[in-house]
Amino acid sequence: MTDAAAPGWKIQCVSCGHQKSLAEAGGVRIGGSGTKYSLGRCSRCRGLRIVKIHRPSRP
Ligand SMILES: [Zn+2]
């Protein structure tokens, strides 16, 4: 599972909406909960973008 390092966390580009798992993006879990914003490189629009890091609640 690629989710092991950061279970449930997603990283989403605010410019194009592209989303993938934080672990897949090479990130680590920040800890706690809620939504954080950071600077990251988006693989879709290929640039430095503001990315939203969040953990969607699971059903
Ligand atoms: Zn993007």
N, CA, C, O and the ligand as a Tripos MOL2 file, in Angstrom:
@<TRIPOS>MOLECULE
protein
  237   235    60     0     0
PROTEIN
NO_CHARGES

@<TRIPOS>ATOM
      1 N           0.8300   -1.2040    0.0000 N.3       1 MET1
      2 CA          0.0000    0.0000    0.0000 C.3       1 MET1
      3 C           0.8660    1.2560    0.0000 C.2       1 MET1
      4 O           1.7480    1.4250    0.8410 O.2       1 MET1
      5 N           0.5920    2.1250   -0.9600 N.am      2 THR2
      6 CA          1.3240    3.3700   -1.0140 C.3       2 THR2
      7 C           0.8540    4.3430    0.0610 C.2       2 THR2
      8 O           1.4710    5.3820    0.2950 O.2       2 THR2
      9 N          -0.2240    3.9920    0.6930 N.am      3 ASP3
     10 CA         -0.8210    4.8640    1.6970 C.3       3 ASP3
     11 C          -0.1480    4.7630    3.0650 C.2       3 ASP3
     12 O          -0.4770    5.5170    3.9810 O.2       3 ASP3
     13 N           0.7900    3.8330    3.1980 N.am      4 ALA4
     14 CA          1.3310    3.5080    4.5090 C.3       4 ALA4
     15 C           1.9670    4.6890    5.2380 C.2       4 ALA4
     16 O           1.8090    4.8470    6.4490 O.2       4 ALA4
     17 N           2.6850    5.5110    4.4840 N.am      5 ALA5
     18 CA          3.4070    6.6070    5.1220 C.3       5 ALA5
     19 C           2.4880    7.7220    5.5950 C.2       5 ALA5
     20 O           2.7600    8.3940    6.5900 O.2       5 ALA5
     21 N           1.4160    7.9030    4.8760 N.am      6 ALA6
     22 CA          0.4990    8.9880    5.2130 C.3       6 ALA6
     23 C          -0.9320    8.5330    4.9490 C.2       6 ALA6
     24 O          -1.5700    8.9870    3.9990 O.2       6 ALA6
     25 N          -1.4250    7.6500    5.7810 N.am      7 PRO7
     26 CA         -2.7220    7.0280    5.5090 C.3       7 PRO7
     27 C          -3.8620    8.0260    5.4010 C.2       7 PRO7
     28 O          -4.1100    8.8200    6.3090 O.2       7 PRO7
     29 N          -4.5380    7.9660    4.2850 N.am      8 GLY8
     30 CA         -5.7460    8.7610    4.1280 C.3       8 GLY8
     31 C          -5.5270   10.1900    3.6720 C.2       8 GLY8
     32 O          -6.4810   10.8700    3.2950 O.2       8 GLY8
     33 N          -4.2950   10.6540    3.6990 N.am      9 TRP9
     34 CA         -4.0570   12.0510    3.3500 C.3       9 TRP9
     35 C          -3.9910   12.2360    1.8520 C.2       9 TRP9
     36 O          -3.4090   11.4290    1.1260 O.2       9 TRP9
     37 N          -4.5980   13.3130    1.4110 N.am     10 LYS10
     38 CA         -4.6060   13.6380   -0.0130 C.3      10 LYS10
     39 C          -3.9490   14.9870   -0.2250 C.2      10 LYS10
     40 O          -3.9920   15.8720    0.6290 O.2      10 LYS10
     41 N          -3.3460   15.1110   -1.3800 N.am     11 ILE11
     42 CA         -2.7610   16.3940   -1.7500 C.3      11 ILE11
     43 C          -3.4410   16.8380   -3.0410 C.2      11 ILE11
     44 O          -3.5390   16.0730   -4.0000 O.2      11 ILE11
     45 N          -3.9020   18.0690   -3.0510 N.am     12 GLN12
     46 CA         -4.6740   18.5480   -4.1910 C.3      12 GLN12
     47 C          -4.1800   19.9020   -4.6550 C.2      12 GLN12
     48 O          -4.0370   20.8370   -3.8670 O.2      12 GLN12
     49 N          -3.9220   19.9880   -5.9490 N.am     13 CYS13
     50 CA         -3.5180   21.2470   -6.5590 C.3      13 CYS13
     51 C          -4.7300   22.1760   -6.6170 C.2      13 CYS13
     52 O          -5.7800   21.7960   -7.1350 O.2      13 CYS13
     53 N          -4.5880   23.3840   -6.0900 N.am     14 VAL14
     54 CA         -5.7330   24.2810   -6.0790 C.3      14 VAL14
     55 C          -5.9330   24.9450   -7.4370 C.2      14 VAL14
     56 O          -6.9750   25.5500   -7.6850 O.2      14 VAL14
     57 N          -4.9430   24.8350   -8.3110 N.am     15 SER15
     58 CA         -5.0680   25.4570   -9.6250 C.3      15 SER15
     59 C          -5.8810   24.6150  -10.5890 C.2      15 SER15
     60 O          -6.7430   25.1330  -11.2990 O.2      15 SER15
     61 N          -5.6060   23.3030  -10.6190 N.am     16 CYS16
     62 CA         -6.2990   22.4430  -11.5790 C.3      16 CYS16
     63 C          -7.1630   21.3850  -10.9070 C.2      16 CYS16
     64 O          -7.9380   20.7000  -11.5750 O.2      16 CYS16
     65 N          -7.0370   21.2470   -9.6040 N.am     17 GLY17
     66 CA         -7.8800   20.2900   -8.8980 C.3      17 GLY17
     67 C          -7.3450   18.8660   -8.8930 C.2      17 GLY17
     68 O          -7.9930   17.9580   -8.3720 O.2      17 GLY17
     69 N          -6.1730   18.6690   -9.4680 N.am     18 HIS18
     70 CA         -5.5850   17.3340   -9.5050 C.3      18 HIS18
     71 C          -5.2850   16.8530   -8.0920 C.2      18 HIS18
     72 O          -4.7150   17.5800   -7.2780 O.2      18 HIS18
     73 N          -5.6770   15.6250   -7.8210 N.am     19 GLN19
     74 CA         -5.5160   15.1010   -6.4720 C.3      19 GLN19
     75 C          -4.8540   13.7350   -6.5010 C.2      19 GLN19
     76 O          -5.1300   12.9100   -7.3720 O.2      19 GLN19
     77 N          -3.9960   13.5180   -5.5560 N.am     20 LYS20
     78 CA         -3.4200   12.1870   -5.3810 C.3      20 LYS20
     79 C          -3.0930   12.0110   -3.9110 C.2      20 LYS20
     80 O          -3.1970   12.9480   -3.1190 O.2      20 LYS20
     81 N          -2.6970   10.8000   -3.5600 N.am     21 SER21
     82 CA         -2.4090   10.5650   -2.1610 C.3      21 SER21
     83 C          -1.0790   11.2200   -1.7860 C.2      21 SER21
     84 O          -0.1430   11.2840   -2.5840 O.2      21 SER21
     85 N          -1.0330   11.6920   -0.5700 N.am     22 LEU22
     86 CA          0.1630   12.3890   -0.1060 C.3      22 LEU22
     87 C           1.3680   11.4510   -0.1190 C.2      22 LEU22
     88 O           2.4780   11.8650   -0.4550 O.2      22 LEU22
     89 N           1.1530   10.2100    0.2420 N.am     23 ALA23
     90 CA          2.2450    9.2360    0.2580 C.3      23 ALA23
     91 C           2.8060    9.0410   -1.1440 C.2      23 ALA23
     92 O           4.0170    8.9230   -1.3310 O.2      23 ALA23
     93 N           1.9130    9.0110   -2.1200 N.am     24 GLU24
     94 CA          2.3140    8.8500   -3.5100 C.3      24 GLU24
     95 C           3.1480   10.0460   -3.9620 C.2      24 GLU24
     96 O           4.0430    9.9110   -4.7970 O.2      24 GLU24
     97 N           2.8490   11.2000   -3.4100 N.am     25 ALA25
     98 CA          3.5750   12.4110   -3.7740 C.3      25 ALA25
     99 C           4.8980   12.5170   -3.0280 C.2      25 ALA25
    100 O           5.6550   13.4670   -3.2240 O.2      25 ALA25
    101 N           5.1690   11.5450   -2.1790 N.am     26 GLY26
    102 CA          6.4330   11.5480   -1.4570 C.3      26 GLY26
    103 C           6.3810   12.3520   -0.1690 C.2      26 GLY26
    104 O           7.4120   12.6680    0.4250 O.2      26 GLY26
    105 N           5.1810   12.6740    0.2470 N.am     27 GLY27
    106 CA          5.0220   13.4670    1.4480 C.3      27 GLY27
    107 C           4.9060   12.5940    2.6750 C.2      27 GLY27
    108 O           4.7550   11.3760    2.5850 O.2      27 GLY27
    109 N           4.9770   13.2280    3.8040 N.am     28 VAL28
    110 CA          4.7760   12.5120    5.0460 C.3      28 VAL28
    111 C           3.6150   13.1490    5.7870 C.2      28 VAL28
    112 O           3.2890   14.3170    5.5770 O.2      28 VAL28
    113 N           3.0130   12.3830    6.6340 N.am     29 ARG29
    114 CA          1.8790   12.8850    7.3900 C.3      29 ARG29
    115 C           2.3200   14.0390    8.2930 C.2      29 ARG29
    116 O           3.3300   13.9520    8.9910 O.2      29 ARG29
    117 N           1.5580   15.0900    8.2630 N.am     30 ILE30
    118 CA          1.9020   16.2700    9.0340 C.3      30 ILE30
    119 C           1.4910   16.1100   10.4870 C.2      30 ILE30
    120 O           2.0790   16.7180   11.3810 O.2      30 ILE30
    121 N           0.4900   15.2990   10.7100 N.am     31 GLY31
    122 CA          0.0230   15.0820   12.0690 C.3      31 GLY31
    123 C          -1.2010   15.9000   12.3620 C.2      31 GLY31
    124 O          -1.4380   16.9480   11.7610 O.2      31 GLY31
    125 N          -1.9650   15.4090   13.2840 N.am     32 GLY32
    126 CA         -3.1910   16.0960   13.6140 C.3      32 GLY32
    127 C          -4.2110   15.9270   12.5140 C.2      32 GLY32
    128 O          -4.1840   14.9530   11.7620 O.2      32 GLY32
    129 N          -5.1040   16.8810   12.4310 N.am     33 SER33
    130 CA         -6.1300   16.7910   11.4100 C.3      33 SER33
    131 C          -6.3760   18.1710   10.8370 C.2      33 SER33
    132 O          -5.6970   19.1380   11.1840 O.2      33 SER33
    133 N          -7.3520   18.2450    9.9580 N.am     34 GLY34
    134 CA         -7.6600   19.5290    9.3570 C.3      34 GLY34
    135 C          -6.9990   19.6930    8.0120 C.2      34 GLY34
    136 O          -6.4750   18.7400    7.4360 O.2      34 GLY34
    137 N          -7.0300   20.8980    7.5260 N.am     35 THR35
    138 CA         -6.5320   21.1750    6.1850 C.3      35 THR35
    139 C          -5.3450   22.1140    6.2560 C.2      35 THR35
    140 O          -5.3500   23.1110    6.9790 O.2      35 THR35
    141 N          -4.3280   21.7680    5.4840 N.am     36 LYS36
    142 CA         -3.1530   22.6300    5.4380 C.3      36 LYS36
    143 C          -2.8440   22.9820    3.9950 C.2      36 LYS36
    144 O          -3.1810   22.2450    3.0680 O.2      36 LYS36
    145 N          -2.2040   24.1100    3.8280 N.am     37 TYR37
    146 CA         -1.7870   24.5110    2.4930 C.3      37 TYR37
    147 C          -0.2660   24.5650    2.4440 C.2      37 TYR37
    148 O           0.3940   24.9800    3.3970 O.2      37 TYR37
    149 N           0.2560   24.1450    1.3350 N.am     38 SER38
    150 CA          1.6940   24.1610    1.1740 C.3      38 SER38
    151 C           2.0330   24.4830   -0.2740 C.2      38 SER38
    152 O           1.1530   24.6780   -1.1130 O.2      38 SER38
    153 N           3.3090   24.5330   -0.5370 N.am     39 LEU39
    154 CA          3.7640   24.7770   -1.8850 C.3      39 LEU39
    155 C           4.3020   23.4630   -2.4460 C.2      39 LEU39
    156 O           5.1380   22.8080   -1.8240 O.2      39 LEU39
    157 N           3.8220   23.0920   -3.6090 N.am     40 GLY40
    158 CA          4.2660   21.8320   -4.1740 C.3      40 GLY40
    159 C           4.2420   21.8740   -5.6860 C.2      40 GLY40
    160 O           3.7030   22.7960   -6.2990 O.2      40 GLY40
    161 N           4.8380   20.8570   -6.2650 N.am     41 ARG41
    162 CA          4.8830   20.7970   -7.7170 C.3      41 ARG41
    163 C           3.7750   19.8600   -8.1950 C.2      41 ARG41
    164 O           3.7040   18.7000   -7.7880 O.2      41 ARG41
    165 N           2.9280   20.3760   -9.0530 N.am     42 CYS42
    166 CA          1.8170   19.5840   -9.5640 C.3      42 CYS42
    167 C           2.2560   18.8160  -10.7990 C.2      42 CYS42
    168 O           2.8930   19.3650  -11.6980 O.2      42 CYS42
    169 N           1.9020   17.5290  -10.8240 N.am     43 SER43
    170 CA          2.3240   16.6950  -11.9550 C.3      43 SER43
    171 C           1.4290   16.8910  -13.1700 C.2      43 SER43
    172 O           1.7710   16.4640  -14.2720 O.2      43 SER43
    173 N           0.2950   17.5300  -12.9740 N.am     44 ARG44
    174 CA         -0.5960   17.7610  -14.1070 C.3      44 ARG44
    175 C          -0.3250   19.0930  -14.7850 C.2      44 ARG44
    176 O          -0.1230   19.1360  -15.9990 O.2      44 ARG44
    177 N          -0.3170   20.1650  -14.0370 N.am     45 CYS45
    178 CA         -0.0810   21.4620  -14.6730 C.3      45 CYS45
    179 C           1.3850   21.8810  -14.5910 C.2      45 CYS45
    180 O           1.7550   22.9880  -14.9830 O.2      45 CYS45
    181 N           2.1980   20.9830  -14.0800 N.am     46 ARG46
    182 CA          3.6560   21.1050  -14.1700 C.3      46 ARG46
    183 C           4.1940   22.4610  -13.7350 C.2      46 ARG46
    184 O           4.8150   23.1830  -14.5160 O.2      46 ARG46
    185 N           3.9540   22.7760  -12.5300 N.am     47 GLY47
    186 CA          4.4910   24.0220  -12.0330 C.3      47 GLY47
    187 C           4.4100   24.0450  -10.5280 C.2      47 GLY47
    188 O           3.8480   23.1440   -9.9040 O.2      47 GLY47
    189 N           4.9720   25.0740   -9.9580 N.am     48 LEU48
    190 CA          4.9000   25.2360   -8.5290 C.3      48 LEU48
    191 C           3.5410   25.8400   -8.1990 C.2      48 LEU48
    192 O           3.1950   26.9230   -8.6700 O.2      48 LEU48
    193 N           2.7900   25.1280   -7.3930 N.am     49 ARG49
    194 CA          1.4290   25.5500   -7.1060 C.3      49 ARG49
    195 C           1.1690   25.4840   -5.6030 C.2      49 ARG49
    196 O           1.8780   24.8210   -4.8470 O.2      49 ARG49
    197 N           0.1420   26.1860   -5.2170 N.am     50 ILE50
    198 CA         -0.3740   26.0020   -3.8700 C.3      50 ILE50
    199 C          -1.1120   24.6690   -3.8460 C.2      50 ILE50
    200 O          -1.9740   24.4240   -4.6900 O.2      50 ILE50
    201 N          -0.7940   23.8330   -2.9180 N.am     51 VAL51
    202 CA         -1.4740   22.5540   -2.8060 C.3      51 VAL51
    203 C          -2.1740   22.4570   -1.4500 C.2      51 VAL51
    204 O          -1.6800   22.9190   -0.4220 O.2      51 VAL51
    205 N          -3.3140   21.8500   -1.5050 N.am     52 LYS52
    206 CA         -4.0940   21.6540   -0.2870 C.3      52 LYS52
    207 C          -3.8560   20.2380    0.2090 C.2      52 LYS52
    208 O          -3.9950   19.2730   -0.5430 O.2      52 LYS52
    209 N          -3.5010   20.1250    1.4620 N.am     53 ILE53
    210 CA         -3.2830   18.8130    2.0540 C.3      53 ILE53
    211 C          -4.3880   18.5660    3.0620 C.2      53 ILE53
    212 O          -4.5520   19.3090    4.0300 O.2      53 ILE53
    213 N          -5.1280   17.5230    2.8180 N.am     54 HIS54
    214 CA         -6.2720   17.2590    3.6800 C.3      54 HIS54
    215 C          -6.5240   15.7750    3.7870 C.2      54 HIS54
    216 O          -6.0360   14.9870    2.9770 O.2      54 HIS54
    217 N          -7.2780   15.4070    4.7790 N.am     55 ARG55
    218 CA         -7.6470   14.0150    4.9400 C.3      55 ARG55
    219 C          -9.1690   13.8970    4.9330 C.2      55 ARG55
    220 O          -9.8330   14.2340    5.9130 O.2      55 ARG55
    221 N          -9.7020   13.4240    3.8360 N.am     56 PRO56
    222 CA        -11.1510   13.2730    3.7510 C.3      56 PRO56
    223 C         -11.6280   12.2530    4.7690 C.2      56 PRO56
    224 O         -10.9690   11.2400    4.9990 O.2      56 PRO56
    225 N         -12.7470   12.5160    5.3640 N.am     57 SER57
    226 CA        -13.2900   11.5590    6.3190 C.3      57 SER57
    227 C         -13.7910   10.3300    5.5810 C.2      57 SER57
    228 O         -14.4040   10.4260    4.5170 O.2      57 SER57
    229 N         -13.5240    9.1980    6.1580 N.am     58 ARG58
    230 CA        -13.9420    7.9610    5.5080 C.3      58 ARG58
    231 C         -15.3100    7.5380    6.0080 C.2      58 ARG58
    232 O         -15.6670    7.7740    7.1620 O.2      58 ARG58
    233 N         -16.0650    6.9130    5.1290 N.am     59 PRO59
    234 CA        -17.4040    6.4640    5.4970 C.3      59 PRO59
    235 C         -17.3540    5.3680    6.5480 C.2      59 PRO59
    236 O         -18.3970    4.8730    6.9740 O.2      59 PRO59
    237 ZN         -2.2370   21.3540  -11.0340 Zn       60 ZN60
@<TRIPOS>BOND
     1     1     2 1
     2     2     3 1
     3     3     4 2
     4     3     5 am
     5     5     6 1
     6     6     7 1
     7     7     8 2
     8     7     9 am
     9     9    10 1
    10    10    11 1
    11    11    12 2
    12    11    13 am
    13    13    14 1
    14    14    15 1
    15    15    16 2
    16    15    17 am
    17    17    18 1
    18    18    19 1
    19    19    20 2
    20    19    21 am
    21    21    22 1
    22    22    23 1
    23    23    24 2
    24    23    25 am
    25    25    26 1
    26    26    27 1
    27    27    28 2
    28    27    29 am
    29    29    30 1
    30    30    31 1
    31    31    32 2
    32    31    33 am
    33    33    34 1
    34    34    35 1
    35    35    36 2
    36    35    37 am
    37    37    38 1
    38    38    39 1
    39    39    40 2
    40    39    41 am
    41    41    42 1
    42    42    43 1
    43    43    44 2
    44    43    45 am
    45    45    46 1
    46    46    47 1
    47    47    48 2
    48    47    49 am
    49    49    50 1
    50    50    51 1
    51    51    52 2
    52    51    53 am
    53    53    54 1
    54    54    55 1
    55    55    56 2
    56    55    57 am
    57    57    58 1
    58    58    59 1
    59    59    60 2
    60    59    61 am
    61    61    62 1
    62    62    63 1
    63    63    64 2
    64    63    65 am
    65    65    66 1
    66    66    67 1
    67    67    68 2
    68    67    69 am
    69    69    70 1
    70    70    71 1
    71    71    72 2
    72    71    73 am
    73    73    74 1
    74    74    75 1
    75    75    76 2
    76    75    77 am
    77    77    78 1
    78    78    79 1
    79    79    80 2
    80    79    81 am
    81    81    82 1
    82    82    83 1
    83    83    84 2
    84    83    85 am
    85    85    86 1
    86    86    87 1
    87    87    88 2
    88    87    89 am
    89    89    90 1
    90    90    91 1
    91    91    92 2
    92    91    93 am
    93    93    94 1
    94    94    95 1
    95    95    96 2
    96    95    97 am
    97    97    98 1
    98    98    99 1
    99    99   100 2
   100    99   101 am
   101   101   102 1
   102   102   103 1
   103   103   104 2
   104   103   105 am
   105   105   106 1
   106   106   107 1
   107   107   108 2
   108   107   109 am
   109   109   110 1
   110   110   111 1
   111   111   112 2
   112   111   113 am
   113   113   114 1
   114   114   115 1
   115   115   116 2
   116   115   117 am
   117   117   118 1
   118   118   119 1
   119   119   120 2
   120   119   121 am
   121   121   122 1
   122   122   123 1
   123   123   124 2
   124   123   125 am
   125   125   126 1
   126   126   127 1
   127   127   128 2
   128   127   129 am
   129   129   130 1
   130   130   131 1
   131   131   132 2
   132   131   133 am
   133   133   134 1
   134   134   135 1
   135   135   136 2
   136   135   137 am
   137   137   138 1
   138   138   139 1
   139   139   140 2
   140   139   141 am
   141   141   142 1
   142   142   143 1
   143   143   144 2
   144   143   145 am
   145   145   146 1
   146   146   147 1
   147   147   148 2
   148   147   149 am
   149   149   150 1
   150   150   151 1
   151   151   152 2
   152   151   153 am
   153   153   154 1
   154   154   155 1
   155   155   156 2
   156   155   157 am
   157   157   158 1
   158   158   159 1
   159   159   160 2
   160   159   161 am
   161   161   162 1
   162   162   163 1
   163   163   164 2
   164   163   165 am
   165   165   166 1
   166   166   167 1
   167   167   168 2
   168   167   169 am
   169   169   170 1
   170   170   171 1
   171   171   172 2
   172   171   173 am
   173   173   174 1
   174   174   175 1
   175   175   176 2
   176   175   177 am
   177   177   178 1
   178   178   179 1
   179   179   180 2
   180   179   181 am
   181   181   182 1
   182   182   183 1
   183   183   184 2
   184   183   185 am
   185   185   186 1
   186   186   187 1
   187   187   188 2
   188   187   189 am
   189   189   190 1
   190   190   191 1
   191   191   192 2
   192   191   193 am
   193   193   194 1
   194   194   195 1
   195   195   196 2
   196   195   197 am
   197   197   198 1
   198   198   199 1
   199   199   200 2
   200   199   201 am
   201   201   202 1
   202   202   203 1
   203   203   204 2
   204   203   205 am
   205   205   206 1
   206   206   207 1
   207   207   208 2
   208   207   209 am
   209   209   210 1
   210   210   211 1
   211   211   212 2
   212   211   213 am
   213   213   214 1
   214   214   215 1
   215   215   216 2
   216   215   217 am
   217   217   218 1
   218   218   219 1
   219   219   220 2
   220   219   221 am
   221   221   222 1
   222   222   223 1
   223   223   224 2
   224   223   225 am
   225   225   226 1
   226   226   227 1
   227   227   228 2
   228   227   229 am
   229   229   230 1
   230   230   231 1
   231   231   232 2
   232   231   233 am
   233   233   234 1
   234   234   235 1
   235   235   236 2
@<TRIPOS>SUBSTRUCTURE
     1 MET1         2 RESIDUE 1 A MET
     2 THR2         6 RESIDUE 1 A THR
     3 ASP3        10 RESIDUE 1 A ASP
     4 ALA4        14 RESIDUE 1 A ALA
     5 ALA5        18 RESIDUE 1 A ALA
     6 ALA6        22 RESIDUE 1 A ALA
     7 PRO7        26 RESIDUE 1 A PRO
     8 GLY8        30 RESIDUE 1 A GLY
     9 TRP9        34 RESIDUE 1 A TRP
    10 LYS10       38 RESIDUE 1 A LYS
    11 ILE11       42 RESIDUE 1 A ILE
    12 GLN12       46 RESIDUE 1 A GLN
    13 CYS13       50 RESIDUE 1 A CYS
    14 VAL14       54 RESIDUE 1 A VAL
    15 SER15       58 RESIDUE 1 A SER
    16 CYS16       62 RESIDUE 1 A CYS
    17 GLY17       66 RESIDUE 1 A GLY
    18 HIS18       70 RESIDUE 1 A HIS
    19 GLN19       74 RESIDUE 1 A GLN
    20 LYS20       78 RESIDUE 1 A LYS
    21 SER21       82 RESIDUE 1 A SER
    22 LEU22       86 RESIDUE 1 A LEU
    23 ALA23       90 RESIDUE 1 A ALA
    24 GLU24       94 RESIDUE 1 A GLU
    25 ALA25       98 RESIDUE 1 A ALA
    26 GLY26      102 RESIDUE 1 A GLY
    27 GLY27      106 RESIDUE 1 A GLY
    28 VAL28      110 RESIDUE 1 A VAL
    29 ARG29      114 RESIDUE 1 A ARG
    30 ILE30      118 RESIDUE 1 A ILE
    31 GLY31      122 RESIDUE 1 A GLY
    32 GLY32      126 RESIDUE 1 A GLY
    33 SER33      130 RESIDUE 1 A SER
    34 GLY34      134 RESIDUE 1 A GLY
    35 THR35      138 RESIDUE 1 A THR
    36 LYS36      142 RESIDUE 1 A LYS
    37 TYR37      146 RESIDUE 1 A TYR
    38 SER38      150 RESIDUE 1 A SER
    39 LEU39      154 RESIDUE 1 A LEU
    40 GLY40      158 RESIDUE 1 A GLY
    41 ARG41      162 RESIDUE 1 A ARG
    42 CYS42      166 RESIDUE 1 A CYS
    43 SER43      170 RESIDUE 1 A SER
    44 ARG44      174 RESIDUE 1 A ARG
    45 CYS45      178 RESIDUE 1 A CYS
    46 ARG46      182 RESIDUE 1 A ARG
    47 GLY47      186 RESIDUE 1 A GLY
    48 LEU48      190 RESIDUE 1 A LEU
    49 ARG49      194 RESIDUE 1 A ARG
    50 ILE50      198 RESIDUE 1 A ILE
    51 VAL51      202 RESIDUE 1 A VAL
    52 LYS52      206 RESIDUE 1 A LYS
    53 ILE53      210 RESIDUE 1 A ILE
    54 HIS54      214 RESIDUE 1 A HIS
    55 ARG55      218 RESIDUE 1 A ARG
    56 PRO56      222 RESIDUE 1 A PRO
    57 SER57      226 RESIDUE 1 A SER
    58 ARG58      230 RESIDUE 1 A ARG
    59 PRO59      234 RESIDUE 1 A PRO
    60 ZN60       237 GROUP 0 **** ****
